[in-house]
């Protein structure tokens, strides 16, 4: 899997938008960007993924730069329950080993 | 919503026991995975299965086996549990396309005494 770089931690006030950056400057043309989060002692939760267009679902929005070398996950109205470690992963769309590899991620802390 | 259910959240077993961890998914997914997650080592793939009765070794298969007799169920077996198999075990499932995301269960925290 291509390497990603994320800040180790971030704070955000409850009710505000949380913007989590991810750098993936070596991403290849067929690689998707995926975001997961993991709340302590629970399994990873899938949030969103995209190839080159921006994506939105009921949980978050994903903004991918035009050169695809970085992306931002946006949680529009953060709540205390959004406190978790967030992982950004890039993976090819076909073939290869199927296991996911998480880096260290960003520990997002939502402040009341 | 995808639901991946692991049979136990916490499990305590003794060294040498045969241990079964069960995982069931309700989305008719072809692919299922078993990982273990340890502090400082991240997520490591043990085995995966792309179809009923099919299995492939992941990065750390030693000491484990798997069974997939039905599409919705994927079992991880510790043949003779050892203390170094104390870990958080995570099951995941995914549809047929490799671009689709994997969905995880809540995990089983297994302690081998």
Interface residues (C-beta under 8 A of the other chain):
Chain A: X32 X34 X41 X42 X43 X44 X45 X46 X49 X51 X91 X92 X93 X94 X95 X96 X97 X98 X99 X100 X101 X102 X103
Chain B: X4 X6 X31 X33 X35 X42 X43 X44 X45 X48 X58 X59 X90 X92 X94 X97 X98 X99 X101 X102 X103 X104 X105 X106 X107 X109
